[in-house]
Amino acid sequence: MKILALCVRSIYLWAIGVAVGAILACDVLSAPVILNAYQYLPSLGITSYDSGILLGKVYVRFNYMFNGLAILILIYELLMFNLSSKKSLFSLGMGILSVILIFLFTLYYTPAITNIQQEGAAFTGTEEFENISTQSEIVLNILFVTLSILFISRMMSTESLPITKTTRQRKK
């Protein structure tokens, strides 16, 4: 049973680590390259609008992983809080904040941005689009921080899912 608890904890930490890495890869590494693709490949004739459409497709796929992670965080953190002898409001709070930010990004900002993009290139130059785009970046950056803190706090905690202890008595 102890091995099962360690496996669950390891999978949980791995999933958070993957999400932190995915945010880093998408937001810091991929987005600037995709959004400036016309500078790197001017012969393709790709516009800023086309680059935004491509990046939007990346984030839509990214959101599937995020939504699954949100459910995993919610289940794991609530179980840990309810079953643990050392109740950590900090980890529970970071987990809930991360879930809220994930759903804010995946269920509000991504659909709002893709809906504006579907209206055409002229609409992506508006102040409304710029505001939504900037806000989504801020949410993603805050999510990066909260997931990183959650990962570190769970790595530092010695407790995994509680296990019932059985005592073995030796026969004399």
C-alpha positions, 0 to 999 in steps of 0.5 A: 500500500505504501508503494501505491501511495508513493506512485500516486504522489510521484505521478502527481508531482510528475504531472505538475512538473510537465505542466510547468515545463509546458508553460515554459515551452509554450509561453517563453520559447514557442510563442515569441517564435510563432508570433514573429514567424514572418521575420524568420521566414519572410518568403512564406508571406505569413502575417501576424494574424496567421501566426496568431491563429497557429499559436491559438491552435497550440494553446487549444491542444495545450488546454486538454492537458491543463483541464486534466491537470486541474481535475487531478490537482483538485482530487489530490489536494482535497484527498490530502487535506481530508486524509492527512494528519498534517493539514496543509492549508497552504498546499490546498490554497495553492492547488485551488488557486491553480485550478481556478487559474487553469479554468480561467485560462482554458474556459474563458481566455482561450475561447475568447481569443479564438472567437475574436480571431475567427471574426477576422484579422481586423478584429485582432488589432482592436484594443479589446483583443489586446486587453484579453491577450495581455490578461491571458498572458498574465494569468498564464504567468501567475499559473506558472508561479502557483504550479511551481510553488505547489510543486516545491511545497509537495516535494518538501512535504514528507507526507504522501497519501495516508496509509493505514498501518498494520502491526505484525506480531511475531509468534513465539 
